[in-house]
Amino acid sequence: FLPGKSGSNEGARKLKVFSAIVCKKCTGGIPGEVLRADKNGILVAAGNGGLLLRELQLEGKRRMSAHDFLLGNPVHAGLSLSGTAPHPSQEP
């Protein structure tokens, strides 16, 4: 998870997922790319479909629902959670 970073692992923190729902109908994006982040969770592109993250824990923080996580952590469509370079559309 790279909040506020673009293409650098400097300052990256680990994100543990405790609960997720497989979404086979979700298409688009590259694996690890956030497709949507709202009160229902964080939808992340996967190899075939996507994962709706429902409960997670950011390194050094408590375990919480995705809704609570989003209240204090800016996550937007297009953000890469894979720890690799951002999607080409995010390049400066």
C-alpha positions in Angstrom: 0.0 0.0 0.0 1.6 3.2 -1.1 -0.4 6.3 0.1 0.8 9.4 -1.6 3.6 7.6 -3.5 4.0 7.1 -7.2 6.3 4.4 -8.3 8.5 4.1 -5.2 8.4 1.6 -2.4 9.9 4.1 0.0 7.6 4.6 2.9 5.4 1.6 1.9 3.4 -0.1 4.6 2.1 -3.6 4.7 -1.7 -4.2 4.4 -3.2 -7.4 5.8 -6.5 -8.5 4.5 -8.7 -10.4 6.9 -11.9 -10.6 4.9 -12.6 -10.3 1.2 -15.3 -11.3 -1.3 -14.4 -12.7 -4.7 -16.0 -10.8 -7.6 -15.8 -12.8 -10.8 -17.9 -10.3 -12.7 -15.5 -7.4 -11.9 -13.3 -6.7 -14.9 -10.8 -4.0 -15.9 -7.6 -2.8 -14.3 -4.4 -4.5 -13.7 -3.9 -6.8 -10.7 -3.5 -4.8 -7.6 -5.2 -1.7 -9.0 -8.1 -0.2 -7.0 -11.2 -0.1 -9.1 -13.5 1.4 -6.5 -13.4 2.4 -2.8 -16.6 3.2 -1.0 -18.7 2.3 2.1 -19.0 -1.3 0.8 -15.3 -1.9 0.7 -12.2 -1.6 -1.6 -12.6 -3.3 -4.9 -9.1 -4.4 -6.2 -8.5 -5.9 -9.7 -7.1 -9.5 -9.7 -6.0 -11.9 -12.4 -9.6 -13.0 -13.1 -12.1 -10.6 -11.7 -11.5 -8.8 -8.5 -11.5 -8.8 -4.7 -13.7 -6.7 -2.5 -11.7 -6.0 0.6 -14.0 -5.9 3.6 -11.7 -6.1 6.7 -8.1 -5.1 6.8 -5.2 -3.9 8.9 -2.5 -1.4 8.0 0.9 -2.1 9.5 1.1 -0.6 13.0 -2.7 0.0 13.2 -5.7 -2.0 14.5 -7.8 -4.4 12.4 -10.9 -2.6 11.0 -13.6 -2.6 8.4 -12.8 -1.2 5.0 -15.3 1.6 5.7 -13.5 2.6 8.9 -10.1 2.3 7.0 -11.3 4.7 4.3 -12.3 7.3 6.9 -8.6 7.9 7.7 -6.8 6.7 4.6 -7.3 8.2 1.1 -7.8 5.4 -1.4 -9.0 6.2 -4.9 -9.6 4.3 -8.1 -6.4 3.8 -10.0 -4.2 3.5 -6.9 -1.8 0.4 -7.0 -1.8 -1.8 -3.9 0.7 -4.1 -5.4 3.8 -2.2 -4.3 4.9 -1.8 -7.9 4.9 1.1 -10.3 1.6 2.9 -10.8 -0.8 2.4 -13.7 0.4 4.4 -16.7 -2.5 6.8 -16.3 -1.1 7.9 -13.0 2.3 8.9 -14.4 3.0 12.7 -13.9 
